[in-house]
């Protein structure tokens, strides 16, 4: 089995990854042996994970979620799947600074 996972870092940011051994990978992050991004933002907390049959599927989902906005990631984490399509739409004509 493979997994997509999202960690919430100490600074409130999210880290998105994929792995074939979720428990081992989370332990690596927690001990500062994971990605440099999480190493600088310890402690981290697992806030979401999704299981896939193959690592290629999990990796593809990881790359997709990495490009999502913070709002869309939060909707995924909270299980508010009905919001995902509307959060994916570009809002033309909106001000550059809000």
MDAnalysis code that builds the backbone (N, CA, C; Angstrom):
import MDAnalysis as mda
import numpy as np

u = mda.Universe.empty(294, n_residues=98, atom_resindex=np.repeat(np.arange(98), 3), trajectory=True)
u.add_TopologyAttr("name", ["N", "CA", "C"] * 98)
u.add_TopologyAttr("resid", np.arange(1, 99))
u.add_TopologyAttr("resname", ["UNK", "UNK", "UNK", "UNK", "UNK", "UNK", "UNK", "UNK", "UNK", "UNK", "UNK", "UNK", "UNK", "UNK", "UNK", "UNK", "UNK", "UNK", "UNK", "UNK", "UNK", "UNK", "UNK", "UNK", "UNK", "UNK", "UNK", "UNK", "UNK", "UNK", "UNK", "UNK", "UNK", "UNK", "UNK", "UNK", "UNK", "UNK", "UNK", "UNK", "UNK", "UNK", "UNK", "UNK", "UNK", "UNK", "UNK", "UNK", "UNK", "UNK", "UNK", "UNK", "UNK", "UNK", "UNK", "UNK", "UNK", "UNK", "UNK", "UNK", "UNK", "UNK", "UNK", "UNK", "UNK", "UNK", "UNK", "UNK", "UNK", "UNK", "UNK", "UNK", "UNK", "UNK", "UNK", "UNK", "UNK", "UNK", "UNK", "UNK", "UNK", "UNK", "UNK", "UNK", "UNK", "UNK", "UNK", "UNK", "UNK", "UNK", "UNK", "UNK", "UNK", "UNK", "UNK", "UNK", "UNK", "UNK"])
u.atoms.positions = np.array([
    [0.829, -1.188, 0.000],
    [0.000, 0.000, 0.000],
    [0.875, 1.253, 0.000],
    [0.336, 2.304, -0.534],
    [1.025, 3.593, -0.590],
    [0.113, 4.650, 0.020],
    [0.710, 5.760, 0.429],
    [-0.055, 6.802, 1.106],
    [0.341, 8.188, 0.631],
    [-0.652, 9.049, 0.517],
    [-0.475, 10.492, 0.430],
    [-0.660, 10.978, 1.858],
    [0.163, 11.909, 2.314],
    [-0.023, 12.428, 3.665],
    [0.222, 13.927, 3.700],
    [-0.417, 14.577, 4.675],
    [-0.216, 16.003, 4.907],
    [0.139, 16.184, 6.377],
    [1.217, 16.918, 6.608],
    [1.647, 17.260, 7.956],
    [1.399, 18.745, 8.191],
    [0.961, 19.088, 9.398],
    [0.907, 20.489, 9.809],
    [2.173, 20.767, 10.608],
    [2.889, 21.772, 10.204],
    [4.155, 22.126, 10.856],
    [3.929, 23.133, 11.980],
    [4.946, 23.325, 12.793],
    [4.885, 24.238, 13.927],
    [4.427, 25.634, 13.520],
    [4.845, 26.090, 12.357],
    [4.492, 27.437, 11.904],
    [3.124, 27.504, 11.226],
    [2.391, 26.378, 11.220],
    [1.058, 26.358, 10.627],
    [1.040, 26.011, 9.152],
    [2.202, 25.903, 8.541],
    [2.265, 25.521, 7.129],
    [2.015, 24.019, 6.994],
    [1.783, 23.595, 5.760],
    [1.529, 22.187, 5.480],
    [2.645, 21.610, 4.630],
    [2.967, 20.359, 4.895],
    [3.914, 19.606, 4.082],
    [3.156, 18.436, 3.495],
    [3.261, 18.235, 2.188],
    [2.567, 17.151, 1.493],
    [3.602, 16.158, 0.997],
    [3.387, 14.873, 1.276],
    [4.322, 13.852, 0.835],
    [3.612, 12.558, 0.481],
    [4.395, 11.591, 0.019],
    [3.866, 10.258, -0.277],
    [4.910, 9.237, 0.157],
    [4.438, 8.043, 0.487],
    [5.325, 7.000, 0.993],
    [4.654, 5.636, 0.886],
    [5.464, 4.591, 0.989],
    [4.895, 3.241, 1.061],
    [4.836, 2.746, 2.502],
    [5.463, 3.468, 3.439],
    [5.448, 3.089, 4.856],
    [5.145, 4.336, 5.682],
    [3.861, 4.579, 5.912],
    [3.427, 5.814, 6.562],
    [3.998, 5.966, 7.969],
    [3.918, 4.930, 8.781],
    [4.408, 5.030, 10.157],
    [5.895, 5.377, 10.203],
    [6.682, 4.706, 9.379],
    [8.121, 4.969, 9.349],
    [8.410, 6.393, 8.886],
    [7.705, 6.836, 7.851],
    [7.961, 8.168, 7.303],
    [7.571, 9.267, 8.282],
    [6.463, 9.105, 8.970],
    [6.049, 10.099, 9.960],
    [7.063, 10.146, 11.098],
    [7.543, 8.987, 11.531],
    [8.571, 8.940, 12.580],
    [9.841, 9.649, 12.117],
    [10.213, 9.468, 10.860],
    [11.394, 10.162, 10.333],
    [11.209, 11.672, 10.416],
    [10.064, 12.148, 9.974],
    [9.793, 13.593, 10.053],
    [9.850, 14.068, 11.503],
    [9.219, 13.329, 12.400],
    [9.145, 13.724, 13.809],
    [10.528, 13.803, 14.461],
    [11.450, 12.992, 14.000],
    [12.804, 12.968, 14.562],
    [13.790, 13.843, 13.790],
    [13.266, 14.659, 12.876],
    [14.131, 15.552, 12.120],
    [14.920, 14.870, 11.029],
    [14.506, 13.674, 10.637],
    [15.208, 12.912, 9.600],
    [14.455, 12.938, 8.275],
    [13.374, 13.710, 8.215],
    [12.587, 13.804, 6.990],
    [13.126, 14.909, 6.105],
    [12.241, 15.544, 5.403],
    [12.613, 16.620, 4.487],
    [13.173, 17.818, 5.246],
    [14.040, 18.563, 4.588],
    [14.614, 19.776, 5.191],
    [13.503, 20.750, 5.593],
    [12.429, 20.795, 4.807],
    [11.313, 21.702, 5.096],
    [10.740, 21.421, 6.485],
    [10.463, 20.147, 6.777],
    [9.871, 19.815, 8.072],
    [10.908, 19.871, 9.190],
    [12.134, 19.581, 8.877],
    [13.209, 19.612, 9.878],
    [13.309, 20.985, 10.534],
    [13.064, 22.029, 9.755],
    [13.148, 23.404, 10.267],
    [11.853, 23.855, 10.939],
    [10.826, 23.007, 10.905],
    [9.511, 23.414, 11.407],
    [8.921, 22.405, 12.399],
    [9.762, 21.732, 13.141],
    [9.295, 20.752, 14.122],
    [8.651, 21.458, 15.305],
    [7.681, 20.832, 15.948],
    [7.154, 19.500, 15.651],
    [6.131, 19.540, 14.509],
    [5.892, 18.373, 13.947],
    [4.895, 18.214, 12.889],
    [3.826, 17.239, 13.366],
    [2.619, 17.407, 12.817],
    [1.484, 16.555, 13.185],
    [0.830, 16.058, 11.906],
    [0.565, 14.766, 11.844],
    [-0.154, 14.195, 10.711],
    [-1.605, 14.660, 10.786],
    [-2.072, 15.352, 9.740],
    [-3.444, 15.858, 9.736],
    [-4.312, 15.200, 8.670],
    [-3.683, 14.495, 7.735],
    [-4.459, 13.833, 6.678],
    [-3.621, 12.731, 6.052],
    [-4.276, 11.645, 5.689],
    [-3.619, 10.627, 4.867],
    [-4.672, 9.892, 4.064],
    [-4.256, 9.436, 2.906],
    [-5.126, 8.704, 2.006],
    [-4.341, 7.528, 1.445],
    [-4.969, 6.380, 1.394],
    [-4.313, 5.163, 0.946],
    [-4.551, 4.927, -0.545],
    [-3.524, 4.423, -1.211],
    [-3.576, 4.093, -2.635],
    [-3.016, 2.691, -2.837],
    [-3.362, 2.082, -3.947],
    [-2.855, 0.747, -4.257],
    [-1.385, 0.771, -4.654],
    [-0.989, 1.838, -5.370],
    [0.379, 1.903, -5.899],
    [1.032, 3.229, -5.556],
    [2.342, 3.218, -5.378],
    [3.077, 4.427, -5.032],
    [2.957, 5.475, -6.130],
    [2.849, 5.052, -7.375],
    [2.702, 6.006, -8.477],
    [1.428, 6.836, -8.326],
    [0.380, 6.209, -7.825],
    [-0.881, 6.920, -7.600],
    [-0.733, 7.933, -6.462],
    [-0.083, 7.504, -5.384],
    [0.128, 8.395, -4.241],
    [1.016, 9.571, -4.636],
    [2.052, 9.303, -5.412],
    [2.967, 10.353, -5.850],
    [2.250, 11.347, -6.761],
    [1.412, 10.852, -7.641],
    [0.640, 11.724, -8.520],
    [-0.299, 12.618, -7.709],
    [-0.960, 12.046, -6.704],
    [-1.836, 12.827, -5.828],
    [-1.027, 13.854, -5.048],
    [0.169, 13.467, -4.583],
    [1.046, 14.396, -3.867],
    [1.342, 15.619, -4.728],
    [1.742, 15.396, -5.968],
    [2.084, 16.504, -6.859],
    [0.866, 17.399, -7.116],
    [-0.308, 16.795, -7.201],
    [-1.528, 17.572, -7.414],
    [-1.818, 18.450, -6.195],
    [-1.795, 17.865, -5.008],
    [-2.128, 18.605, -3.787],
    [-1.067, 19.666, -3.484],
    [0.182, 19.425, -3.833],
    [1.226, 20.425, -3.615],
    [0.922, 21.724, -4.357],
    [0.191, 21.644, -5.443],
    [-0.146, 22.838, -6.216],
    [-1.443, 23.500, -5.769],
    [-2.107, 22.943, -4.782],
    [-3.366, 23.498, -4.306],
    [-3.115, 24.684, -3.390],
    [-4.123, 25.527, -3.286],
    [-4.083, 26.652, -2.353],
    [-4.212, 26.132, -0.923],
    [-3.867, 26.967, 0.021],
    [-4.017, 26.613, 1.436],
    [-5.481, 26.297, 1.744],
    [-6.393, 27.110, 1.226],
    [-7.826, 26.897, 1.481],
    [-8.287, 25.537, 0.971],
    [-7.806, 25.146, -0.179],
    [-8.211, 23.862, -0.745],
    [-7.616, 22.709, 0.064],
    [-6.382, 22.861, 0.526],
    [-5.785, 21.822, 1.385],
    [-6.566, 21.676, 2.684],
    [-6.956, 22.798, 3.269],
    [-7.723, 22.752, 4.522],
    [-9.063, 22.064, 4.293],
    [-9.721, 22.350, 3.184],
    [-10.994, 21.678, 2.878],
    [-10.789, 20.165, 2.779],
    [-9.705, 19.735, 2.148],
    [-9.395, 18.304, 2.058],
    [-9.167, 17.717, 3.450],
    [-8.353, 18.380, 4.248],
    [-8.044, 17.908, 5.602],
    [-9.316, 17.793, 6.438],
    [-10.203, 18.759, 6.306],
    [-11.440, 18.780, 7.097],
    [-12.524, 17.872, 6.522],
    [-12.247, 17.247, 5.360],
    [-13.232, 16.360, 4.756],
    [-14.377, 17.103, 4.097],
    [-14.170, 18.351, 3.759],
    [-15.203, 19.172, 3.123],
    [-15.028, 19.089, 1.606],
    [-15.195, 17.886, 1.099],
    [-14.930, 17.580, -0.300],
    [-15.820, 18.366, -1.263],
    [-17.007, 18.752, -0.801],
    [-17.914, 19.503, -1.663],
    [-17.361, 20.884, -2.022],
    [-16.413, 21.386, -1.226],
    [-15.817, 22.703, -1.495],
    [-14.682, 22.644, -2.515],
    [-14.123, 21.464, -2.738],
    [-12.943, 21.359, -3.605],
    [-13.158, 21.914, -5.010],
    [-14.276, 21.599, -5.687],
    [-14.440, 22.152, -7.039],
    [-14.481, 23.681, -7.067],
    [-15.182, 24.291, -6.126],
    [-15.275, 25.756, -6.138],
    [-13.938, 26.401, -5.770],
    [-13.141, 25.747, -4.966],
    [-11.827, 26.287, -4.593],
    [-10.817, 26.127, -5.719],
    [-11.147, 25.295, -6.689],
    [-10.241, 25.087, -7.823],
    [-10.448, 26.124, -8.912],
    [-11.581, 26.795, -8.892],
    [-11.888, 27.755, -9.942],
    [-11.097, 29.041, -9.742],
    [-10.583, 29.558, -10.822],
    [-9.878, 30.833, -10.780],
    [-10.908, 31.952, -10.714],
    [-10.607, 32.939, -9.895],
    [-11.496, 34.081, -9.768],
    [-10.917, 35.240, -10.570],
    [-11.397, 35.399, -11.776],
    [-10.911, 36.472, -12.627],
    [-11.441, 37.813, -12.147],
    [-10.629, 38.832, -12.266],
    [-11.043, 40.167, -11.882],
    [-10.881, 40.475, -10.410],
    [-10.339, 39.555, -9.653],
    [-10.149, 39.821, -8.225],
    [-8.900, 40.691, -8.052],
    [-8.847, 41.467, -7.005],
    [-7.668, 42.300, -6.758],
    [-6.428, 41.441, -6.485],
    [-5.272, 41.932, -6.852],
    [-4.033, 41.198, -6.617],
    [-3.715, 41.105, -5.140],
    [-4.076, 42.118, -4.375],
    [-3.826, 42.118, -2.923],
    [-5.180, 42.192, -2.230],
    [-5.393, 41.269, -1.320],
    [-6.670, 41.265, -0.604],
    [-6.461, 41.628, 0.832],
])
